[in-house]
Amino acid sequence: MAQACAYVTGEARPSVVRIENIFLRRPVVVNPTSGVDIEIHAEVMEVDDMGQQRVHVGISTEQTGFATYHFAATLVLGKPTSEMKTAPSLGEALPLDPQQDLYGDLFFQGPRFQRMGSIFWLDQERSIFHSHVRSEDELLT
């Protein structure tokens, strides 16, 4: 999704300040022999009053006739503000270990994309969690 955002905005490294409205509705099941066809849609929205631009990105597959997004999110681009640099008070983390409790059975991403850390809030409407950022060098290995 970040690559699609970079492509449609023409920025090699778009300044993503946050990701909103993340939907992980269904996995993309890749056949080990024939693969799977996917479509990625990205829509660039107008810049808002705060100077931020949103890019809606969704991924659909042949498995659903490209009719519904398997994954979707809104990437918010802009300049980080001093307010963004101050971490909110999150309180105690929930008694969940993403590596043991979520990845594998529920979340299917391989180790390269397993970035979820401590989870502080989780319900139907929203989730708040730490996410691990990897360096570009680490991603290239």
N, CA, C and O atoms as CSV, one atom per row, in Angstrom:
chain,resi,resn,atom,element,x,y,z
A,1,MET,N,N,0.819,-1.185,0.000
A,1,MET,CA,C,0.000,0.000,0.000
A,1,MET,C,C,0.865,1.252,0.000
A,1,MET,O,O,0.541,2.239,-0.659
A,2,ALA,N,N,1.973,1.206,0.746
A,2,ALA,CA,C,2.880,2.348,0.777
A,2,ALA,C,C,3.514,2.571,-0.594
A,2,ALA,O,O,3.731,3.715,-0.994
A,3,GLN,N,N,3.811,1.494,-1.316
A,3,GLN,CA,C,4.388,1.639,-2.650
A,3,GLN,C,C,3.374,2.265,-3.606
A,3,GLN,O,O,3.739,3.099,-4.435
A,4,ALA,N,N,2.111,1.874,-3.499
A,4,ALA,CA,C,1.075,2.475,-4.340
A,4,ALA,C,C,0.920,3.951,-4.018
A,4,ALA,O,O,0.737,4.769,-4.920
A,5,CYS,N,N,0.990,4.298,-2.743
A,5,CYS,CA,C,0.920,5.694,-2.311
A,5,CYS,C,C,2.076,6.487,-2.922
A,5,CYS,O,O,1.877,7.591,-3.430
A,6,ALA,N,N,3.275,5.925,-2.872
A,6,ALA,CA,C,4.446,6.597,-3.449
A,6,ALA,C,C,4.253,6.807,-4.949
A,6,ALA,O,O,4.575,7.870,-5.478
A,7,TYR,N,N,3.739,5.809,-5.616
A,7,TYR,CA,C,3.554,5.893,-7.066
A,7,TYR,C,C,2.557,6.986,-7.454
A,7,TYR,O,O,2.840,7.816,-8.318
A,8,VAL,N,N,1.374,6.979,-6.799
A,8,VAL,CA,C,0.340,7.934,-7.207
A,8,VAL,C,C,0.647,9.370,-6.793
A,8,VAL,O,O,0.141,10.311,-7.404
A,9,THR,N,N,1.473,9.545,-5.760
A,9,THR,CA,C,1.832,10.904,-5.346
A,9,THR,C,C,3.097,11.399,-6.039
A,9,THR,O,O,3.400,12.591,-6.011
A,10,GLY,N,N,3.833,10.481,-6.661
A,10,GLY,CA,C,5.077,10.858,-7.325
A,10,GLY,C,C,6.218,11.109,-6.351
A,10,GLY,O,O,7.240,11.681,-6.734
A,11,GLU,N,N,6.062,10.692,-5.102
A,11,GLU,CA,C,7.105,10.874,-4.090
A,11,GLU,C,C,7.755,9.531,-3.804
A,11,GLU,O,O,7.070,8.564,-3.469
A,12,ALA,N,N,9.082,9.465,-3.934
A,12,ALA,CA,C,9.779,8.209,-3.675
A,12,ALA,C,C,9.596,7.762,-2.230
A,12,ALA,O,O,9.477,6.569,-1.950
A,13,ARG,N,N,9.574,8.729,-1.316
A,13,ARG,CA,C,9.379,8.444,0.114
A,13,ARG,C,C,8.325,9.393,0.675
A,13,ARG,O,O,8.660,10.404,1.291
A,14,PRO,N,N,7.054,9.068,0.462
A,14,PRO,CA,C,6.025,9.968,0.980
A,14,PRO,C,C,6.090,10.060,2.499
A,14,PRO,O,O,6.393,9.081,3.181
A,15,SER,N,N,5.806,11.234,3.009
A,15,SER,CA,C,5.863,11.473,4.455
A,15,SER,C,C,4.541,11.029,5.091
A,15,SER,O,O,3.622,11.829,5.269
A,16,VAL,N,N,4.468,9.746,5.426
A,16,VAL,CA,C,3.263,9.196,6.054
A,16,VAL,C,C,3.326,9.523,7.543
A,16,VAL,O,O,4.219,9.056,8.249
A,17,VAL,N,N,2.365,10.334,8.020
A,17,VAL,CA,C,2.356,10.705,9.433
A,17,VAL,C,C,1.474,9.775,10.256
A,17,VAL,O,O,1.650,9.663,11.469
A,18,ARG,N,N,0.529,9.109,9.604
A,18,ARG,CA,C,-0.272,8.099,10.287
A,18,ARG,C,C,-1.069,7.306,9.249
A,18,ARG,O,O,-1.196,7.691,8.087
A,19,ILE,N,N,-1.593,6.189,9.727
A,19,ILE,CA,C,-2.446,5.349,8.888
A,19,ILE,C,C,-3.778,5.224,9.600
A,19,ILE,O,O,-3.830,4.912,10.790
A,20,GLU,N,N,-4.858,5.470,8.866
A,20,GLU,CA,C,-6.200,5.450,9.439
A,20,GLU,C,C,-7.052,4.390,8.733
A,20,GLU,O,O,-6.711,3.906,7.653
A,21,ASN,N,N,-8.149,4.053,9.368
A,21,ASN,CA,C,-9.164,3.185,8.761
A,21,ASN,C,C,-8.562,1.925,8.146
A,21,ASN,O,O,-8.795,1.622,6.976
A,22,ILE,N,N,-7.799,1.208,8.934
A,22,ILE,CA,C,-7.162,-0.011,8.449
A,22,ILE,C,C,-8.189,-1.143,8.474
A,22,ILE,O,O,-8.787,-1.433,9.511
A,23,PHE,N,N,-8.381,-1.773,7.321
A,23,PHE,CA,C,-9.279,-2.914,7.211
A,23,PHE,C,C,-8.484,-4.110,6.691
A,23,PHE,O,O,-7.869,-4.048,5.627
A,24,LEU,N,N,-8.509,-5.183,7.450
A,24,LEU,CA,C,-7.864,-6.429,7.057
A,24,LEU,C,C,-8.973,-7.483,7.019
A,24,LEU,O,O,-9.061,-8.344,7.894
A,25,ARG,N,N,-9.806,-7.397,6.002
A,25,ARG,CA,C,-11.029,-8.192,5.956
A,25,ARG,C,C,-10.808,-9.670,5.677
A,25,ARG,O,O,-11.472,-10.520,6.271
A,26,ARG,N,N,-9.887,-9.982,4.782
A,26,ARG,CA,C,-9.655,-11.389,4.449
A,26,ARG,C,C,-8.243,-11.552,3.922
A,26,ARG,O,O,-7.684,-10.619,3.344
A,27,PRO,N,N,-7.663,-12.721,4.114
A,27,PRO,CA,C,-6.291,-12.927,3.643
A,27,PRO,C,C,-6.219,-13.008,2.128
A,27,PRO,O,O,-7.207,-13.316,1.462
A,28,VAL,N,N,-5.063,-12.734,1.607
A,28,VAL,CA,C,-4.777,-12.976,0.193
A,28,VAL,C,C,-4.062,-14.322,0.162
A,28,VAL,O,O,-2.907,-14.439,0.574
A,29,VAL,N,N,-4.764,-15.325,-0.329
A,29,VAL,CA,C,-4.208,-16.670,-0.373
A,29,VAL,C,C,-3.494,-16.850,-1.702
A,29,VAL,O,O,-4.101,-16.762,-2.769
A,30,VAL,N,N,-2.193,-17.103,-1.617
A,30,VAL,CA,C,-1.374,-17.231,-2.823
A,30,VAL,C,C,-1.132,-18.707,-3.098
A,30,VAL,O,O,-0.573,-19.421,-2.266
A,31,ASN,N,N,-1.561,-19.155,-4.274
A,31,ASN,CA,C,-1.326,-20.531,-4.699
A,31,ASN,C,C,0.164,-20.691,-4.952
A,31,ASN,O,O,0.731,-19.922,-5.729
A,32,PRO,N,N,0.821,-21.670,-4.320
A,32,PRO,CA,C,2.275,-21.807,-4.476
A,32,PRO,C,C,2.710,-22.128,-5.900
A,32,PRO,O,O,3.871,-21.909,-6.247
A,33,THR,N,N,1.815,-22.639,-6.726
A,33,THR,CA,C,2.160,-22.981,-8.106
A,33,THR,C,C,1.811,-21.870,-9.088
A,33,THR,O,O,2.638,-21.471,-9.909
A,34,SER,N,N,0.580,-21.373,-8.996
A,34,SER,CA,C,0.125,-20.404,-9.993
A,34,SER,C,C,0.094,-18.965,-9.496
A,34,SER,O,O,-0.125,-18.051,-10.292
A,35,GLY,N,N,0.306,-18.736,-8.202
A,35,GLY,CA,C,0.261,-17.372,-7.671
A,35,GLY,C,C,-1.170,-16.885,-7.561
A,35,GLY,O,O,-2.098,-17.690,-7.482
A,36,VAL,N,N,-1.353,-15.582,-7.555
A,36,VAL,CA,C,-2.684,-14.982,-7.491
A,36,VAL,C,C,-2.595,-13.597,-8.122
A,36,VAL,O,O,-1.611,-12.884,-7.925
A,37,ASP,N,N,-3.620,-13.215,-8.879
A,37,ASP,CA,C,-3.680,-11.872,-9.444
A,37,ASP,C,C,-4.295,-10.931,-8.424
A,37,ASP,O,O,-5.314,-11.249,-7.810
A,38,ILE,N,N,-3.669,-9.763,-8.241
A,38,ILE,CA,C,-4.207,-8.751,-7.341
A,38,ILE,C,C,-4.364,-7.438,-8.097
A,38,ILE,O,O,-3.707,-7.211,-9.113
A,39,GLU,N,N,-5.230,-6.590,-7.597
A,39,GLU,CA,C,-5.356,-5.212,-8.087
A,39,GLU,C,C,-5.173,-4.292,-6.895
A,39,GLU,O,O,-5.686,-4.550,-5.806
A,40,ILE,N,N,-4.442,-3.230,-7.115
A,40,ILE,CA,C,-4.241,-2.237,-6.068
A,40,ILE,C,C,-4.821,-0.921,-6.572
A,40,ILE,O,O,-4.421,-0.416,-7.620
A,41,HIS,N,N,-5.751,-0.382,-5.829
A,41,HIS,CA,C,-6.373,0.902,-6.173
A,41,HIS,C,C,-5.895,1.943,-5.179
A,41,HIS,O,O,-5.882,1.701,-3.972
A,42,ALA,N,N,-5.507,3.088,-5.684
A,42,ALA,CA,C,-5.079,4.184,-4.818
A,42,ALA,C,C,-5.743,5.465,-5.305
A,42,ALA,O,O,-5.669,5.801,-6.487
A,43,GLU,N,N,-6.384,6.169,-4.399
A,43,GLU,CA,C,-7.075,7.413,-4.721
A,43,GLU,C,C,-6.490,8.535,-3.872
A,43,GLU,O,O,-6.518,8.471,-2.643
A,44,VAL,N,N,-5.965,9.553,-4.524
A,44,VAL,CA,C,-5.378,10.699,-3.840
A,44,VAL,C,C,-6.475,11.727,-3.598
A,44,VAL,O,O,-7.158,12.158,-4.527
A,45,MET,N,N,-6.634,12.112,-2.338
A,45,MET,CA,C,-7.652,13.086,-1.961
A,45,MET,C,C,-7.032,14.488,-1.922
A,45,MET,O,O,-5.811,14.639,-1.955
A,46,GLU,N,N,-7.876,15.487,-1.852
A,46,GLU,CA,C,-7.415,16.874,-1.768
A,46,GLU,C,C,-6.690,17.119,-0.446
A,46,GLU,O,O,-6.962,16.454,0.553
A,47,VAL,N,N,-5.777,18.070,-0.451
A,47,VAL,CA,C,-5.079,18.472,0.769
A,47,VAL,C,C,-6.092,19.168,1.683
A,47,VAL,O,O,-6.862,20.015,1.229
A,48,ASP,N,N,-6.089,18.806,2.981
A,48,ASP,CA,C,-7.055,19.402,3.906
A,48,ASP,C,C,-6.528,20.703,4.503
A,48,ASP,O,O,-5.442,21.160,4.145
A,49,ASP,N,N,-7.295,21.298,5.410
A,49,ASP,CA,C,-6.947,22.577,6.028
A,49,ASP,C,C,-5.664,22.519,6.851
A,49,ASP,O,O,-5.028,23.549,7.074
A,50,MET,N,N,-5.277,21.326,7.305
A,50,MET,CA,C,-4.065,21.169,8.104
A,50,MET,C,C,-2.842,20.859,7.235
A,50,MET,O,O,-1.755,20.593,7.748
A,51,GLY,N,N,-3.037,20.899,5.916
A,51,GLY,CA,C,-1.927,20.622,5.015
A,51,GLY,C,C,-1.639,19.143,4.846
A,51,GLY,O,O,-0.577,18.767,4.350
A,52,GLN,N,N,-2.569,18.312,5.250
A,52,GLN,CA,C,-2.381,16.868,5.112
A,52,GLN,C,C,-3.144,16.353,3.907
A,52,GLN,O,O,-4.215,16.855,3.567
A,53,GLN,N,N,-2.586,15.362,3.279
A,53,GLN,CA,C,-3.217,14.742,2.126
A,53,GLN,C,C,-3.448,13.274,2.448
A,53,GLN,O,O,-2.576,12.603,3.000
A,54,ARG,N,N,-4.618,12.790,2.101
A,54,ARG,CA,C,-4.936,11.386,2.345
A,54,ARG,C,C,-4.922,10.624,1.030
A,54,ARG,O,O,-5.331,11.127,-0.016
A,55,VAL,N,N,-4.429,9.377,1.123
A,55,VAL,CA,C,-4.434,8.479,-0.024
A,55,VAL,C,C,-5.132,7.202,0.436
A,55,VAL,O,O,-4.638,6.500,1.319
A,56,HIS,N,N,-6.277,6.909,-0.166
A,56,HIS,CA,C,-7.010,5.679,0.138
A,56,HIS,C,C,-6.452,4.579,-0.750
A,56,HIS,O,O,-6.375,4.737,-1.968
A,57,VAL,N,N,-6.064,3.463,-0.143
A,57,VAL,CA,C,-5.481,2.353,-0.887
A,57,VAL,C,C,-6.217,1.071,-0.526
A,57,VAL,O,O,-6.491,0.809,0.645
A,58,GLY,N,N,-6.536,0.270,-1.547
A,58,GLY,CA,C,-7.187,-1.015,-1.314
A,58,GLY,C,C,-6.619,-2.076,-2.222
A,58,GLY,O,O,-6.205,-1.799,-3.348
A,59,ILE,N,N,-6.603,-3.303,-1.717
A,59,ILE,CA,C,-6.094,-4.438,-2.484
A,59,ILE,C,C,-7.215,-5.459,-2.627
A,59,ILE,O,O,-7.800,-5.901,-1.638
A,60,SER,N,N,-7.505,-5.828,-3.878
A,60,SER,CA,C,-8.495,-6.862,-4.161
A,60,SER,C,C,-7.818,-7.973,-4.964
A,60,SER,O,O,-6.719,-7.789,-5.487
A,61,THR,N,N,-8.477,-9.116,-5.057
A,61,THR,CA,C,-7.872,-10.247,-5.765
A,61,THR,C,C,-8.887,-10.926,-6.672
A,61,THR,O,O,-10.091,-10.680,-6.609
A,62,GLU,N,N,-8.346,-11.787,-7.510
A,62,GLU,CA,C,-9.184,-12.595,-8.388
A,62,GLU,C,C,-10.086,-13.523,-7.580
A,62,GLU,O,O,-11.140,-13.937,-8.061
A,63,GLN,N,N,-9.678,-13.851,-6.355
A,63,GLN,CA,C,-10.443,-14.778,-5.529
A,63,GLN,C,C,-11.844,-14.256,-5.215
A,63,GLN,O,O,-12.766,-15.041,-4.991
A,64,THR,N,N,-12.002,-12.947,-5.199
A,64,THR,CA,C,-13.317,-12.342,-4.967
A,64,THR,C,C,-13.790,-11.584,-6.202
A,64,THR,O,O,-14.652,-10.710,-6.109
A,65,GLY,N,N,-13.225,-11.921,-7.350
A,65,GLY,CA,C,-13.613,-11.244,-8.593
A,65,GLY,C,C,-13.258,-9.775,-8.585
A,65,GLY,O,O,-13.891,-8.984,-9.285
A,66,PHE,N,N,-12.258,-9.391,-7.810
A,66,PHE,CA,C,-11.818,-7.996,-7.676
A,66,PHE,C,C,-12.957,-7.081,-7.224
A,66,PHE,O,O,-12.912,-5.872,-7.452
A,67,ALA,N,N,-13.976,-7.659,-6.585
A,67,ALA,CA,C,-15.163,-6.896,-6.206
A,67,ALA,C,C,-15.089,-6.293,-4.817
A,67,ALA,O,O,-15.847,-5.373,-4.509
A,68,THR,N,N,-14.199,-6.784,-3.974
A,68,THR,CA,C,-14.121,-6.287,-2.610
A,68,THR,C,C,-12.664,-6.226,-2.170
A,68,THR,O,O,-11.835,-7.021,-2.612
A,69,TYR,N,N,-12.372,-5.288,-1.310
A,69,TYR,CA,C,-11.003,-5.173,-0.823
A,69,TYR,C,C,-10.711,-6.235,0.239
A,69,TYR,O,O,-11.500,-6.455,1.158
A,70,HIS,N,N,-9.581,-6.870,0.088
A,70,HIS,CA,C,-9.089,-7.766,1.132
A,70,HIS,C,C,-8.426,-6.928,2.228
A,70,HIS,O,O,-8.616,-7.172,3.419
A,71,PHE,N,N,-7.645,-5.937,1.795
A,71,PHE,CA,C,-6.994,-4.984,2.698
A,71,PHE,C,C,-7.315,-3.589,2.191
A,71,PHE,O,O,-7.447,-3.370,0.987
A,72,ALA,N,N,-7.440,-2.650,3.116
A,72,ALA,CA,C,-7.614,-1.246,2.743
A,72,ALA,C,C,-7.144,-0.378,3.900
A,72,ALA,O,O,-7.182,-0.790,5.060
A,73,ALA,N,N,-6.705,0.820,3.572
A,73,ALA,CA,C,-6.276,1.777,4.592
A,73,ALA,C,C,-6.197,3.158,3.969
A,73,ALA,O,O,-6.187,3.304,2.747
A,74,THR,N,N,-6.141,4.161,4.819
A,74,THR,CA,C,-5.925,5.535,4.397
A,74,THR,C,C,-4.591,5.979,4.951
A,74,THR,O,O,-4.393,5.997,6.165
A,75,LEU,N,N,-3.673,6.337,4.068
A,75,LEU,CA,C,-2.371,6.852,4.476
A,75,LEU,C,C,-2.471,8.369,4.503
A,75,LEU,O,O,-2.877,8.981,3.515
A,76,VAL,N,N,-2.106,8.975,5.615
A,76,VAL,CA,C,-2.175,10.424,5.776
A,76,VAL,C,C,-0.767,10.969,5.620
A,76,VAL,O,O,0.144,10.593,6.358
A,77,LEU,N,N,-0.599,11.865,4.644
A,77,LEU,CA,C,0.701,12.457,4.346
A,77,LEU,C,C,0.748,13.888,4.858
A,77,LEU,O,O,-0.255,14.601,4.838
A,78,GLY,N,N,1.901,14.291,5.306
A,78,GLY,CA,C,2.070,15.657,5.776
A,78,GLY,C,C,3.370,15.789,6.522
A,78,GLY,O,O,4.219,14.898,6.493
A,79,LYS,N,N,3.514,16.906,7.186
A,79,LYS,CA,C,4.712,17.145,7.986
A,79,LYS,C,C,4.412,16.791,9.426
A,79,LYS,O,O,3.408,17.236,9.983
A,80,PRO,N,N,5.284,15.984,10.040
A,80,PRO,CA,C,5.073,15.675,11.459
A,80,PRO,C,C,5.077,16.965,12.283
A,80,PRO,O,O,5.883,17.864,12.040
A,81,THR,N,N,4.184,17.045,13.245
A,81,THR,CA,C,4.118,18.211,14.127
A,81,THR,C,C,4.695,17.832,15.476
A,81,THR,O,O,4.895,16.651,15.760
A,82,SER,N,N,4.962,18.820,16.303
A,82,SER,CA,C,5.490,18.538,17.632
A,82,SER,C,C,4.503,17.712,18.438
A,82,SER,O,O,4.915,16.933,19.297
A,83,GLU,N,N,3.195,17.865,18.181
A,83,GLU,CA,C,2.190,17.073,18.877
A,83,GLU,C,C,2.328,15.598,18.546
A,83,GLU,O,O,2.075,14.744,19.395
A,84,MET,N,N,2.728,15.292,17.314
A,84,MET,CA,C,2.872,13.905,16.894
A,84,MET,C,C,4.089,13.244,17.525
A,84,MET,O,O,4.134,12.020,17.649
A,85,LYS,N,N,5.065,14.030,17.921
A,85,LYS,CA,C,6.278,13.465,18.486
A,85,LYS,C,C,6.097,13.065,19.937
A,85,LYS,O,O,6.901,12.301,20.472
A,86,THR,N,N,5.065,13.563,20.578
A,86,THR,CA,C,4.808,13.232,21.971
A,86,THR,C,C,3.866,12.039,22.013
A,86,THR,O,O,2.730,12.116,21.544
A,87,ALA,N,N,4.338,10.953,22.568
A,87,ALA,CA,C,3.515,9.749,22.648
A,87,ALA,C,C,2.376,9.960,23.631
A,87,ALA,O,O,2.592,10.511,24.711
A,88,PRO,N,N,1.182,9.540,23.286
A,88,PRO,CA,C,0.057,9.676,24.221
A,88,PRO,C,C,0.236,8.731,25.392
A,88,PRO,O,O,0.949,7.733,25.290
A,89,SER,N,N,-0.406,9.042,26.495
A,89,SER,CA,C,-0.386,8.158,27.660
A,89,SER,C,C,-1.294,6.978,27.341
A,89,SER,O,O,-2.496,7.150,27.142
A,90,LEU,N,N,-0.725,5.796,27.292
A,90,LEU,CA,C,-1.473,4.628,26.856
A,90,LEU,C,C,-1.933,3.727,27.987
A,90,LEU,O,O,-2.822,2.898,27.796
A,91,GLY,N,N,-1.349,3.879,29.143
A,91,GLY,CA,C,-1.700,2.996,30.246
A,91,GLY,C,C,-1.074,1.622,30.079
A,91,GLY,O,O,-0.070,1.465,29.385
A,92,GLU,N,N,-1.666,0.650,30.708
A,92,GLU,CA,C,-1.151,-0.721,30.669
A,92,GLU,C,C,-1.506,-1.392,29.346
A,92,GLU,O,O,-2.597,-1.194,28.809
A,93,ALA,N,N,-0.578,-2.182,28.831
A,93,ALA,CA,C,-0.839,-2.971,27.629
A,93,ALA,C,C,-1.774,-4.122,27.976
A,93,ALA,O,O,-1.786,-4.607,29.107
A,94,LEU,N,N,-2.553,-4.552,26.995
A,94,LEU,CA,C,-3.422,-5.711,27.184
A,94,LEU,C,C,-2.567,-6.970,27.322
A,94,LEU,O,O,-1.446,-7.007,26.815
A,95,PRO,N,N,-3.069,-7.987,27.989
A,95,PRO,CA,C,-2.283,-9.218,28.166
A,95,PRO,C,C,-2.278,-10.082,26.895
A,95,PRO,O,O,-2.706,-11.237,26.914
A,96,LEU,N,N,-1.796,-9.509,25.813
A,96,LEU,CA,C,-1.689,-10.211,24.535
A,96,LEU,C,C,-0.249,-10.154,24.049
A,96,LEU,O,O,0.416,-9.127,24.187
A,97,ASP,N,N,0.228,-11.240,23.490
A,97,ASP,CA,C,1.531,-11.276,22.855
A,97,ASP,C,C,1.283,-11.516,21.370
A,97,ASP,O,O,0.973,-12.641,20.980
A,98,PRO,N,N,1.412,-10.481,20.528
A,98,PRO,CA,C,1.103,-10.652,19.111
A,98,PRO,C,C,1.816,-11.836,18.466
A,98,PRO,O,O,1.229,-12.537,17.642
A,99,GLN,N,N,3.068,-12.062,18.829
A,99,GLN,CA,C,3.807,-13.173,18.225
A,99,GLN,C,C,3.139,-14.512,18.519
A,99,GLN,O,O,3.071,-15.370,17.639
A,100,GLN,N,N,2.655,-14.700,19.718
A,100,GLN,CA,C,2.044,-15.984,20.097
A,100,GLN,C,C,0.541,-16.005,19.875
A,100,GLN,O,O,-0.014,-17.021,19.456
A,101,ASP,N,N,-0.130,-14.874,20.158
A,101,ASP,CA,C,-1.584,-14.863,20.162
A,101,ASP,C,C,-2.226,-14.477,18.825
A,101,ASP,O,O,-3.378,-14.828,18.570
A,102,LEU,N,N,-1.495,-13.763,17.978
A,102,LEU,CA,C,-2.117,-13.250,16.756
A,102,LEU,C,C,-1.483,-13.764,15.464
A,102,LEU,O,O,-2.187,-14.232,14.569
A,103,TYR,N,N,-0.165,-13.679,15.369
A,103,TYR,CA,C,0.486,-14.101,14.127
A,103,TYR,C,C,0.441,-15.610,13.991
A,103,TYR,O,O,0.639,-16.341,14.961
A,104,GLY,N,N,0.183,-16.059,12.799
A,104,GLY,CA,C,0.094,-17.490,12.536
A,104,GLY,C,C,-1.342,-17.866,12.231
A,104,GLY,O,O,-1.701,-18.049,11.068
A,105,ASP,N,N,-2.175,-17.985,13.270
A,105,ASP,CA,C,-3.560,-18.386,13.058
A,105,ASP,C,C,-4.446,-17.231,12.586
A,105,ASP,O,O,-5.238,-17.398,11.659
A,106,LEU,N,N,-4.319,-16.075,13.211
A,106,LEU,CA,C,-5.191,-14.948,12.875
A,106,LEU,C,C,-4.548,-14.031,11.843
A,106,LEU,O,O,-5.155,-13.741,10.812
A,107,PHE,N,N,-3.343,-13.577,12.103
A,107,PHE,CA,C,-2.600,-12.741,11.156
A,107,PHE,C,C,-1.608,-13.647,10.449
A,107,PHE,O,O,-0.853,-14.374,11.094
A,108,PHE,N,N,-1.611,-13.604,9.145
A,108,PHE,CA,C,-0.861,-14.566,8.349
A,108,PHE,C,C,0.452,-14.019,7.803
A,108,PHE,O,O,1.146,-14.738,7.085
A,109,GLN,N,N,0.821,-12.787,8.109
A,109,GLN,CA,C,2.037,-12.208,7.565
A,109,GLN,C,C,3.254,-13.006,8.013
A,109,GLN,O,O,3.304,-13.523,9.129
A,110,GLY,N,N,4.238,-13.094,7.113
A,110,GLY,CA,C,5.497,-13.736,7.467
A,110,GLY,C,C,6.306,-12.847,8.383
A,110,GLY,O,O,5.927,-11.701,8.627
A,111,PRO,N,N,7.420,-13.357,8.898
A,111,PRO,CA,C,8.235,-12.622,9.874
A,111,PRO,C,C,8.646,-11.224,9.405
A,111,PRO,O,O,8.751,-10.314,10.227
A,112,ARG,N,N,8.877,-11.036,8.121
A,112,ARG,CA,C,9.307,-9.738,7.606
A,112,ARG,C,C,8.275,-8.637,7.868
A,112,ARG,O,O,8.635,-7.471,8.024
A,113,PHE,N,N,7.011,-9.005,7.914
A,113,PHE,CA,C,5.949,-8.015,8.059
A,113,PHE,C,C,5.263,-8.063,9.421
A,113,PHE,O,O,4.231,-7.419,9.611
A,114,GLN,N,N,5.806,-8.799,10.350
A,114,GLN,CA,C,5.239,-8.873,11.695
A,114,GLN,C,C,5.798,-7.730,12.526
A,114,GLN,O,O,6.871,-7.850,13.117
A,115,ARG,N,N,5.083,-6.642,12.567
A,115,ARG,CA,C,5.580,-5.426,13.223
A,115,ARG,C,C,4.744,-4.985,14.414
A,115,ARG,O,O,5.045,-3.963,15.031
A,116,MET,N,N,3.714,-5.726,14.744
A,116,MET,CA,C,2.859,-5.319,15.847
A,116,MET,C,C,3.530,-5.640,17.176
A,116,MET,O,O,4.033,-6.742,17.396
A,117,GLY,N,N,3.520,-4.641,18.057
A,117,GLY,CA,C,4.073,-4.811,19.398
A,117,GLY,C,C,2.959,-4.798,20.428
A,117,GLY,O,O,1.892,-5.367,20.198
A,118,SER,N,N,3.196,-4.162,21.548
A,118,SER,CA,C,2.213,-4.101,22.639
A,118,SER,C,C,0.904,-3.508,22.152
A,118,SER,O,O,0.889,-2.542,21.389
A,119,ILE,N,N,-0.201,-4.101,22.605
A,119,ILE,CA,C,-1.542,-3.655,22.213
A,119,ILE,C,C,-2.197,-3.019,23.437
A,119,ILE,O,O,-2.232,-3.612,24.515
A,120,PHE,N,N,-2.717,-1.796,23.254
A,120,PHE,CA,C,-3.298,-1.050,24.359
A,120,PHE,C,C,-4.819,-0.953,24.286
A,120,PHE,O,O,-5.480,-0.781,25.310
A,121,TRP,N,N,-5.371,-1.061,23.092
A,121,TRP,CA,C,-6.819,-0.976,22.917
A,121,TRP,C,C,-7.172,-1.808,21.705
A,121,TRP,O,O,-6.485,-1.751,20.685
A,122,LEU,N,N,-8.246,-2.587,21.812
A,122,LEU,CA,C,-8.631,-3.448,20.707
A,122,LEU,C,C,-10.110,-3.751,20.802
A,122,LEU,O,O,-10.553,-4.415,21.740
A,123,ASP,N,N,-10.875,-3.271,19.840
A,123,ASP,CA,C,-12.280,-3.622,19.732
A,123,ASP,C,C,-12.693,-3.506,18.271
A,123,ASP,O,O,-11.843,-3.325,17.400
A,124,GLN,N,N,-13.989,-3.609,17.996
A,124,GLN,CA,C,-14.486,-3.567,16.618
A,124,GLN,C,C,-14.177,-2.262,15.915
A,124,GLN,O,O,-13.980,-2.244,14.700
A,125,GLU,N,N,-14.133,-1.190,16.649
A,125,GLU,CA,C,-14.014,0.137,16.066
A,125,GLU,C,C,-12.587,0.620,15.887
A,125,GLU,O,O,-12.298,1.333,14.926
A,126,ARG,N,N,-11.684,0.247,16.794
A,126,ARG,CA,C,-10.326,0.773,16.704
A,126,ARG,C,C,-9.357,-0.101,17.471
A,126,ARG,O,O,-9.738,-0.939,18.289
A,127,SER,N,N,-8.102,0.126,17.178
A,127,SER,CA,C,-7.037,-0.533,17.929
A,127,SER,C,C,-5.902,0.466,18.100
A,127,SER,O,O,-5.656,1.306,17.234
A,128,ILE,N,N,-5.224,0.361,19.217
A,128,ILE,CA,C,-4.065,1.200,19.482
A,128,ILE,C,C,-2.938,0.271,19.905
A,128,ILE,O,O,-3.064,-0.479,20.873
A,129,PHE,N,N,-1.839,0.331,19.169
A,129,PHE,CA,C,-0.730,-0.567,19.450
A,129,PHE,C,C,0.576,0.064,19.017
A,129,PHE,O,O,0.598,0.992,18.209
A,130,HIS,N,N,1.659,-0.449,19.564
A,130,HIS,CA,C,2.989,-0.048,19.105
A,130,HIS,C,C,3.284,-0.819,17.832
A,130,HIS,O,O,2.888,-1.976,17.693
A,131,SER,N,N,3.973,-0.183,16.913
A,131,SER,CA,C,4.405,-0.835,15.683
A,131,SER,C,C,5.902,-0.650,15.546
A,131,SER,O,O,6.425,0.426,15.834
A,132,HIS,N,N,6.586,-1.674,15.115
A,132,HIS,CA,C,8.027,-1.627,14.967
A,132,HIS,C,C,8.400,-1.200,13.558
A,132,HIS,O,O,7.863,-1.724,12.582
A,133,VAL,N,N,9.306,-0.261,13.455
A,133,VAL,CA,C,9.795,0.217,12.161
A,133,VAL,C,C,11.145,-0.443,11.905
A,133,VAL,O,O,11.998,-0.521,12.789
A,134,ARG,N,N,11.315,-0.910,10.688
A,134,ARG,CA,C,12.584,-1.533,10.319
A,134,ARG,C,C,13.335,-0.603,9.383
A,134,ARG,O,O,12.733,0.136,8.604
A,135,SER,N,N,14.663,-0.649,9.471
A,135,SER,CA,C,15.489,0.202,8.616
A,135,SER,C,C,15.434,-0.309,7.180
A,135,SER,O,O,15.132,-1.475,6.926
A,136,GLU,N,N,15.733,0.587,6.259
A,136,GLU,CA,C,15.745,0.215,4.840
A,136,GLU,C,C,16.760,-0.895,4.587
A,136,GLU,O,O,16.501,-1.813,3.808
A,137,ASP,N,N,17.928,-0.810,5.252
A,137,ASP,CA,C,18.943,-1.856,5.090
A,137,ASP,C,C,18.416,-3.219,5.531
A,137,ASP,O,O,18.665,-4.232,4.878
A,138,GLU,N,N,17.688,-3.231,6.644
A,138,GLU,CA,C,17.157,-4.473,7.152
A,138,GLU,C,C,16.118,-5.066,6.185
A,138,GLU,O,O,16.046,-6.284,6.022
A,139,LEU,N,N,15.328,-4.216,5.557
A,139,LEU,CA,C,14.315,-4.683,4.624
A,139,LEU,C,C,14.932,-5.229,3.340
A,139,LEU,O,O,14.330,-6.080,2.685
A,140,LEU,N,N,16.108,-4.759,2.974
A,140,LEU,CA,C,16.749,-5.199,1.736
A,140,LEU,C,C,17.486,-6.521,1.892
A,140,LEU,O,O,17.904,-7.117,0.900
A,141,THR,N,N,17.650,-6.988,3.136
A,141,THR,CA,C,18.365,-8.261,3.337
A,141,THR,C,C,17.432,-9.430,3.350
A,141,THR,O,O,17.873,-10.569,3.509
